[in-house]
């Protein structure tokens, strides 16, 4: 379980992911202070602990046992005023900089968990680093062990970007509307 209580800079969270994609910053400072002052909340999973290994079924199908499923996630301690949630999954250990594996938003503000392999209605998905919408499961090169960050953002807006938005649009939109965030990290690969 990961729980942090600290102010963060504007370059943290979604901004850090976006700035590292492609090796250069994609946008500037947030339009409001929410990205700077957001509170951290707790994110857990019933199938892995923060900083530990993701079970094989959550990896890509090129790995033994890989089924490409999204892991179940739970969150608590979110701030008042949350209208929706967004989730960004990224791999900070990828060659050439962080790779974004999933950008989803519009998850209802009363929701506090996702089940395994969740299929959500009334949500929007942004494009990944590979310019594809949808979840791209962990799939590091054989022999490499990577960290996968599942960051959940509490937002003050019901749907901050349009379906199919590019990273340069979706991540700044999430940053502009963030009032809280939480993260759990799972490791995958290495064999």
Backbone as CSV, one residue per row, in Angstrom:
resi,resn,N_x,N_y,N_z,CA_x,CA_y,CA_z,C_x,C_y,C_z
1,UNK,0.845,-1.166,0.000,0.000,0.000,0.000,0.891,1.230,0.000
2,UNK,0.490,2.221,-0.781,1.297,3.427,-0.868,0.442,4.610,-0.449
3,UNK,0.878,5.362,0.550,0.132,6.535,0.973,1.139,7.633,1.262
4,UNK,0.981,8.736,0.594,1.897,9.854,0.771,1.062,11.093,1.070
5,UNK,1.494,11.911,1.976,0.862,13.189,2.271,1.931,14.251,2.118
6,UNK,1.943,14.909,0.980,2.943,15.946,0.751,2.505,16.799,-0.420
7,UNK,2.896,18.063,-0.419,2.635,18.866,-1.600,3.542,18.387,-2.725
8,UNK,3.074,18.534,-3.930,3.877,18.105,-5.067,4.026,19.250,-6.040
9,UNK,5.031,19.161,-6.863,5.258,20.210,-7.841,4.388,19.992,-9.059
10,UNK,4.272,21.000,-9.882,3.450,20.918,-11.085,3.974,19.895,-12.067
11,UNK,5.238,19.551,-11.960,5.809,18.574,-12.893,5.585,17.141,-12.447
12,UNK,4.940,16.934,-11.300,4.733,15.576,-10.792,3.518,14.931,-11.434
13,UNK,3.296,13.680,-11.074,2.101,12.965,-11.509,1.973,12.887,-13.011
14,UNK,0.810,13.270,-13.501,0.549,13.185,-14.938,1.518,14.044,-15.727
15,UNK,1.917,15.166,-15.174,2.845,16.028,-15.891,4.197,15.358,-16.079
16,UNK,4.668,14.638,-15.071,5.954,13.952,-15.190,5.897,12.869,-16.246
17,UNK,4.792,12.144,-16.285,4.635,11.117,-17.315,4.671,11.762,-18.692
18,UNK,3.889,12.808,-18.867,3.831,13.447,-20.180,5.172,14.048,-20.574
19,UNK,5.861,14.641,-19.619,7.142,15.266,-19.937,8.191,14.248,-20.337
20,UNK,8.066,13.038,-19.816,9.074,12.035,-20.136,8.778,11.294,-21.426
21,UNK,7.559,11.339,-21.917,7.216,10.653,-23.159,7.924,11.345,-24.310
22,UNK,8.709,10.584,-25.038,9.432,11.137,-26.172,10.631,11.974,-25.780
23,UNK,10.924,12.065,-24.486,12.127,12.757,-24.062,12.000,14.262,-23.962
24,UNK,10.814,14.811,-24.205,10.680,16.262,-24.084,9.333,16.603,-23.473
25,UNK,9.211,17.793,-22.905,7.955,18.240,-22.332,6.922,18.469,-23.418
26,UNK,5.698,18.030,-23.162,4.633,18.196,-24.143,3.798,19.430,-23.882
27,UNK,3.919,20.011,-22.683,3.103,21.159,-22.344,3.714,21.863,-21.156
28,UNK,3.147,23.006,-20.804,3.707,23.820,-19.734,3.014,23.621,-18.409
29,UNK,2.918,24.685,-17.639,2.359,24.635,-16.297,0.850,24.417,-16.347
30,UNK,0.278,23.819,-15.290,-1.163,23.664,-15.242,-1.827,25.026,-15.143
31,UNK,-3.089,25.089,-15.583,-3.820,26.347,-15.569,-4.313,26.723,-14.180
32,UNK,-4.395,25.762,-13.273,-4.793,26.080,-11.917,-3.849,25.394,-10.944
33,UNK,-4.072,25.598,-9.680,-3.178,25.061,-8.658,-3.485,23.614,-8.300
34,UNK,-4.554,23.013,-8.859,-4.947,21.677,-8.413,-3.846,20.651,-8.615
35,UNK,-3.106,20.721,-9.704,-2.046,19.740,-9.950,-0.896,19.912,-8.966
36,UNK,-0.716,21.117,-8.442,0.361,21.365,-7.494,-0.003,20.959,-6.074
37,UNK,-1.255,21.091,-5.703,-1.649,20.961,-4.311,-2.469,19.723,-4.010
38,UNK,-2.615,18.824,-4.943,-3.483,17.677,-4.724,-2.969,16.784,-3.602
39,UNK,-3.906,16.173,-2.912,-3.603,15.247,-1.828,-3.416,13.845,-2.382
40,UNK,-2.570,13.085,-1.731,-2.376,11.688,-2.098,-3.365,10.838,-1.317
41,UNK,-3.969,9.850,-1.983,-4.857,8.907,-1.313,-4.332,7.491,-1.525
42,UNK,-4.975,6.521,-0.907,-4.491,5.144,-0.891,-5.036,4.335,-2.062
43,UNK,-4.145,3.617,-2.744,-4.526,2.672,-3.798,-3.946,1.312,-3.421
44,UNK,-4.783,0.280,-3.491,-4.351,-1.085,-3.202,-4.883,-2.017,-4.278
45,UNK,-4.425,-3.240,-4.235,-4.938,-4.292,-5.106,-5.009,-5.581,-4.300
46,UNK,-6.052,-6.377,-4.509,-6.120,-7.659,-3.807,-5.180,-8.717,-4.394
47,UNK,-4.506,-8.411,-5.516,-3.662,-9.424,-6.163,-2.163,-9.110,-6.128
48,UNK,-1.780,-7.907,-5.727,-0.358,-7.593,-5.560,-0.203,-6.432,-4.587
49,UNK,0.931,-6.383,-3.939,1.252,-5.296,-3.012,2.116,-4.263,-3.727
50,UNK,2.053,-3.043,-3.233,2.843,-1.965,-3.814,4.319,-2.354,-3.837
51,UNK,4.935,-2.235,-5.001,6.348,-2.536,-5.155,6.660,-4.006,-5.375
52,UNK,5.640,-4.843,-5.412,5.832,-6.282,-5.600,5.468,-6.681,-7.033
53,UNK,5.575,-7.964,-7.334,5.317,-8.462,-8.689,3.833,-8.544,-9.015
54,UNK,3.512,-8.163,-10.258,2.180,-8.412,-10.797,2.084,-9.895,-11.136
55,UNK,0.966,-10.553,-10.845,0.811,-11.940,-11.267,0.892,-12.050,-12.795
56,UNK,1.371,-13.180,-13.317,1.580,-13.337,-14.763,0.362,-13.039,-15.635
57,UNK,-0.847,-13.337,-15.163,-2.029,-13.137,-16.014,-2.255,-11.677,-16.414
58,UNK,-1.614,-10.744,-15.717,-1.783,-9.328,-16.042,-0.768,-8.835,-17.063
59,UNK,0.105,-9.711,-17.506,1.084,-9.362,-18.530,0.576,-9.693,-19.923
60,UNK,1.373,-9.352,-20.912,1.009,-9.616,-22.304,1.066,-11.114,-22.594
61,UNK,0.459,-11.513,-23.680,0.343,-12.936,-24.006,1.650,-13.563,-24.469
62,UNK,2.689,-12.781,-24.722,3.981,-13.371,-25.092,4.716,-13.933,-23.875
63,UNK,4.241,-13.605,-22.668,4.794,-14.166,-21.439,3.952,-15.370,-21.024
64,UNK,4.574,-16.416,-20.464,3.814,-17.577,-19.999,2.733,-17.162,-18.999
65,UNK,1.514,-17.571,-19.250,0.394,-17.239,-18.373,-0.195,-15.866,-18.608
66,UNK,0.392,-15.074,-19.495,-0.097,-13.724,-19.753,-1.446,-13.723,-20.445
67,UNK,-2.388,-12.960,-19.890,-3.727,-12.848,-20.458,-4.091,-11.410,-20.799
68,UNK,-3.222,-10.464,-20.467,-3.469,-9.067,-20.813,-4.605,-8.416,-20.058
69,UNK,-4.944,-8.924,-18.899,-6.054,-8.376,-18.118,-5.601,-7.167,-17.303
70,UNK,-6.533,-6.275,-17.020,-6.250,-5.195,-16.079,-6.374,-5.769,-14.667
71,UNK,-5.463,-5.407,-13.767,-5.583,-5.923,-12.396,-6.692,-5.196,-11.640
72,UNK,-7.266,-5.854,-10.638,-8.244,-5.154,-9.805,-7.533,-4.104,-8.954
73,UNK,-8.180,-2.964,-8.807,-7.628,-1.855,-8.021,-8.704,-1.316,-7.096
74,UNK,-8.290,-0.860,-5.922,-9.208,-0.237,-4.959,-8.564,1.044,-4.450
75,UNK,-9.394,2.042,-4.141,-8.847,3.283,-3.606,-9.759,3.838,-2.526
76,UNK,-9.143,4.569,-1.589,-9.876,5.156,-0.469,-9.172,6.437,-0.026
77,UNK,-9.908,7.235,0.752,-9.339,8.481,1.256,-9.295,9.579,0.219
78,UNK,-10.183,9.508,-0.758,-10.194,10.503,-1.834,-10.798,11.817,-1.344
79,UNK,-10.448,12.919,-1.986,-10.898,14.225,-1.508,-12.373,14.502,-1.799
80,UNK,-12.962,15.344,-0.945,-14.311,15.845,-1.211,-14.286,16.622,-2.516
81,UNK,-15.371,16.602,-3.228,-15.454,17.330,-4.488,-15.038,16.510,-5.690
82,UNK,-14.724,15.230,-5.475,-14.345,14.367,-6.598,-15.571,14.098,-7.459
83,UNK,-15.490,14.455,-8.737,-16.594,14.209,-9.676,-16.337,12.995,-10.547
84,UNK,-15.069,12.649,-10.728,-14.726,11.469,-11.524,-13.284,11.083,-11.234
85,UNK,-12.885,9.949,-11.822,-11.509,9.478,-11.700,-10.927,9.224,-13.077
86,UNK,-9.625,9.349,-13.149,-8.866,8.958,-14.338,-7.766,8.018,-13.867
87,UNK,-7.354,7.117,-14.740,-6.250,6.211,-14.437,-5.229,6.318,-15.558
88,UNK,-3.974,6.462,-15.170,-2.867,6.440,-16.122,-1.924,5.327,-15.676
89,UNK,-1.627,4.419,-16.591,-0.663,3.351,-16.327,0.551,3.620,-17.195
90,UNK,1.716,3.659,-16.572,2.927,3.900,-17.349,4.072,3.031,-16.854
91,UNK,5.071,2.901,-17.709,6.289,2.130,-17.453,7.455,3.109,-17.482
92,UNK,7.958,3.538,-16.310,9.048,4.508,-16.289,10.401,3.911,-16.672
93,UNK,10.469,2.583,-16.785,11.737,1.916,-17.082,11.914,1.587,-18.559
94,UNK,10.972,1.985,-19.382,11.046,1.670,-20.810,12.233,2.364,-21.460
95,UNK,12.796,1.703,-22.427,13.897,2.270,-23.201,13.405,3.534,-23.902
96,UNK,14.149,4.611,-23.800,13.767,5.853,-24.465,12.817,6.725,-23.667
97,UNK,12.507,6.370,-22.437,11.621,7.181,-21.609,10.332,6.458,-21.285
98,UNK,9.561,7.031,-20.381,8.323,6.404,-19.918,7.382,6.121,-21.078
99,UNK,6.717,4.972,-20.993,5.717,4.580,-21.981,4.375,4.507,-21.272
100,UNK,3.387,5.141,-21.849,2.046,5.145,-21.282,1.274,3.957,-21.846
101,UNK,0.732,3.141,-20.943,0.020,1.923,-21.316,-1.494,2.059,-21.258
102,UNK,-2.002,3.079,-20.580,-3.454,3.246,-20.485,-3.755,4.635,-19.981
103,UNK,-4.728,5.279,-20.598,-5.269,6.549,-20.131,-6.784,6.419,-20.227
104,UNK,-7.446,6.401,-19.096,-8.899,6.282,-19.063,-9.434,7.314,-18.086
105,UNK,-10.562,7.916,-18.407,-11.168,8.934,-17.546,-12.685,8.812,-17.622
106,UNK,-13.347,9.592,-16.784,-14.801,9.554,-16.745,-15.336,8.442,-15.862
107,UNK,-14.485,7.862,-15.026,-14.931,6.850,-14.067,-15.696,7.593,-12.972
108,UNK,-16.911,7.186,-12.697,-17.789,7.898,-11.771,-17.164,8.219,-10.428
109,UNK,-17.474,9.376,-9.898,-16.902,9.851,-8.648,-17.289,9.047,-7.424
110,UNK,-18.309,8.177,-7.532,-18.695,7.326,-6.407,-18.064,5.937,-6.488
111,UNK,-17.357,5.663,-7.573,-16.688,4.373,-7.753,-15.416,4.356,-6.910
112,UNK,-15.125,3.232,-6.256,-13.885,3.146,-5.480,-13.102,1.869,-5.761
113,UNK,-13.449,1.180,-6.852,-12.665,0.017,-7.244,-12.951,-0.364,-8.691
114,UNK,-11.989,-1.044,-9.274,-12.148,-1.669,-10.582,-11.925,-3.155,-10.386
115,UNK,-12.788,-3.955,-10.983,-12.602,-5.401,-10.916,-11.587,-5.819,-11.975
116,UNK,-11.102,-7.033,-11.866,-10.162,-7.562,-12.855,-10.767,-7.489,-14.248
117,UNK,-9.958,-7.057,-15.203,-10.352,-6.970,-16.606,-11.611,-6.123,-16.790
118,UNK,-11.689,-5.025,-16.043,-12.866,-4.160,-16.043,-13.199,-3.648,-17.439
119,UNK,-14.460,-3.667,-17.759,-14.996,-3.054,-18.976,-15.964,-1.983,-18.505
120,UNK,-15.585,-0.747,-18.677,-16.341,0.355,-18.102,-17.195,1.061,-19.143
121,UNK,-18.443,1.283,-18.796,-19.334,2.073,-19.640,-19.135,3.547,-19.315
122,UNK,-19.460,4.379,-20.256,-19.485,5.830,-20.052,-18.138,6.399,-19.623
123,UNK,-17.077,5.845,-20.136,-15.745,6.390,-19.888,-15.135,6.797,-21.223
124,UNK,-14.048,7.520,-21.154,-13.296,7.885,-22.356,-11.873,7.373,-22.194
125,UNK,-11.274,6.987,-23.307,-9.897,6.515,-23.276,-9.051,7.361,-24.207
126,UNK,-7.915,7.797,-23.683,-6.951,8.506,-24.504,-6.015,7.515,-25.162
127,UNK,-5.230,8.008,-26.083,-4.269,7.156,-26.781,-3.054,6.894,-25.896
128,UNK,-2.440,5.746,-26.088,-1.220,5.379,-25.376,-0.012,5.912,-26.142
129,UNK,1.163,5.592,-25.663,2.387,5.965,-26.372,2.406,5.369,-27.775
130,UNK,1.762,4.233,-27.940,1.700,3.560,-29.249,0.572,4.101,-30.127
131,UNK,-0.055,5.201,-29.719,-1.172,5.815,-30.452,-2.360,4.875,-30.616
132,UNK,-2.631,4.085,-29.579,-3.785,3.192,-29.567,-4.590,3.455,-28.309
133,UNK,-5.912,3.376,-28.432,-6.770,3.489,-27.256,-6.887,2.118,-26.606
134,UNK,-7.119,2.105,-25.308,-7.294,0.857,-24.589,-6.072,0.495,-23.774
135,UNK,-6.226,-0.552,-23.010,-5.190,-1.006,-22.092,-4.154,-1.830,-22.832
136,UNK,-2.892,-1.469,-22.676,-1.768,-2.240,-23.210,-1.076,-2.875,-22.007
137,UNK,-1.158,-4.194,-21.842,-0.614,-4.834,-20.645,0.909,-4.752,-20.577
138,UNK,1.457,-4.931,-19.376,2.912,-4.958,-19.234,3.540,-5.996,-20.161
139,UNK,4.601,-5.583,-20.853,5.252,-6.479,-21.812,6.693,-6.023,-22.050
140,UNK,7.517,-6.025,-20.983,8.899,-5.584,-21.189,9.666,-6.583,-22.039
141,UNK,10.759,-6.147,-22.646,11.596,-7.095,-23.392,12.017,-8.251,-22.484
142,UNK,12.108,-9.434,-23.061,12.508,-10.621,-22.289,13.809,-10.340,-21.541
143,UNK,13.837,-10.739,-20.287,15.016,-10.553,-19.456,15.045,-9.236,-18.706
144,UNK,14.125,-8.318,-19.017,14.076,-7.028,-18.322,12.909,-7.011,-17.345
145,UNK,13.155,-6.416,-16.193,12.115,-6.254,-15.171,11.767,-4.770,-15.131
146,UNK,10.498,-4.449,-15.322,10.059,-3.057,-15.334,9.026,-2.815,-14.239
147,UNK,8.947,-1.552,-13.829,7.906,-1.103,-12.890,6.741,-0.559,-13.704
148,UNK,5.539,-0.842,-13.240,4.330,-0.318,-13.876,3.555,0.446,-12.816
149,UNK,3.376,1.756,-13.087,2.714,2.643,-12.136,1.248,2.782,-12.524
150,UNK,0.369,2.418,-11.601,-1.072,2.568,-11.771,-1.461,3.780,-10.932
151,UNK,-1.619,4.931,-11.581,-1.916,6.168,-10.867,-3.366,6.537,-11.114
152,UNK,-4.089,6.742,-10.024,-5.500,7.116,-10.099,-5.603,8.574,-9.688
153,UNK,-6.286,9.350,-10.512,-6.457,10.781,-10.277,-7.906,11.070,-9.925
154,UNK,-8.138,11.768,-8.813,-9.456,12.286,-8.468,-9.591,13.625,-9.181
155,UNK,-10.689,13.790,-9.914,-10.859,14.980,-10.752,-12.075,15.796,-10.333
156,UNK,-12.009,17.095,-10.607,-13.135,17.986,-10.337,-14.011,18.179,-11.578
157,UNK,-13.870,17.321,-12.561,-14.591,17.408,-13.837,-15.052,16.000,-14.211
158,UNK,-16.264,15.857,-14.777,-16.749,14.508,-15.078,-16.039,13.809,-16.233
159,UNK,-15.546,14.550,-17.187,-14.897,13.947,-18.359,-13.936,14.972,-18.955
160,UNK,-12.659,14.938,-18.576,-11.738,16.021,-18.907,-11.225,16.071,-20.340
161,UNK,-11.421,15.001,-21.124,-10.956,15.007,-22.512,-11.870,14.125,-23.355
162,UNK,-11.764,14.260,-24.659,-12.598,13.487,-25.582,-12.017,12.099,-25.812
163,UNK,-12.876,11.152,-26.124,-12.442,9.797,-26.438,-11.439,9.839,-27.588
164,UNK,-10.352,9.101,-27.455,-9.334,9.054,-28.496,-8.349,10.204,-28.475
165,UNK,-8.349,10.996,-27.393,-7.434,12.142,-27.301,-5.981,11.673,-27.277
166,UNK,-5.125,12.440,-27.927,-3.684,12.172,-27.914,-3.125,12.464,-26.521
167,UNK,-1.988,11.869,-26.198,-1.349,12.115,-24.901,-1.126,13.593,-24.639
168,UNK,-0.755,14.343,-25.669,-0.485,15.773,-25.490,-1.743,16.537,-25.080
169,UNK,-2.911,15.926,-25.266,-4.171,16.542,-24.853,-4.738,15.918,-23.577
170,UNK,-4.695,14.594,-23.476,-5.320,13.925,-22.329,-4.576,14.182,-21.022
171,UNK,-3.257,14.082,-21.032,-2.513,14.247,-19.782,-2.594,15.665,-19.220
172,UNK,-2.488,16.714,-20.040,-2.671,18.057,-19.476,-4.094,18.280,-18.965
173,UNK,-5.089,17.669,-19.634,-6.470,17.811,-19.169,-6.634,17.168,-17.795
174,UNK,-6.038,16.006,-17.614,-6.073,15.362,-16.301,-5.373,16.247,-15.271
175,UNK,-4.209,16.766,-15.594,-3.453,17.611,-14.662,-4.248,18.848,-14.252
176,UNK,-4.957,19.463,-15.196,-5.736,20.669,-14.898,-6.853,20.405,-13.902
177,UNK,-7.379,19.197,-13.888,-8.551,18.900,-13.061,-8.252,18.004,-11.862
178,UNK,-6.992,17.726,-11.594,-6.617,16.842,-10.489,-6.774,17.532,-9.140
179,UNK,-7.517,16.870,-8.237,-7.641,17.363,-6.861,-7.073,16.351,-5.861
180,UNK,-6.714,15.183,-6.350,-6.103,14.157,-5.510,-5.574,13.044,-6.388
181,UNK,-4.664,12.259,-5.844,-4.114,11.149,-6.616,-3.599,10.071,-5.680
182,UNK,-3.514,8.873,-6.224,-2.957,7.744,-5.490,-2.261,6.834,-6.482
183,UNK,-1.368,5.997,-5.980,-0.581,5.169,-6.899,-0.212,3.849,-6.237
184,UNK,-0.176,2.822,-7.065,0.380,1.533,-6.681,1.293,1.100,-7.822
185,UNK,2.412,0.500,-7.469,3.396,0.087,-8.473,3.547,-1.426,-8.426
186,UNK,3.476,-2.041,-9.610,3.703,-3.472,-9.730,4.851,-3.733,-10.682
187,UNK,5.642,-4.742,-10.394,6.780,-5.109,-11.245,6.388,-6.262,-12.156
188,UNK,7.006,-6.281,-13.348,6.718,-7.372,-14.276,7.946,-7.638,-15.132
189,UNK,8.150,-8.914,-15.456,9.255,-9.306,-16.325,10.446,-9.801,-15.540
190,UNK,11.553,-9.924,-16.252,12.789,-10.342,-15.624,13.199,-11.764,-15.906
191,UNK,12.347,-12.510,-16.575,12.686,-13.912,-16.891,12.932,-14.080,-18.367
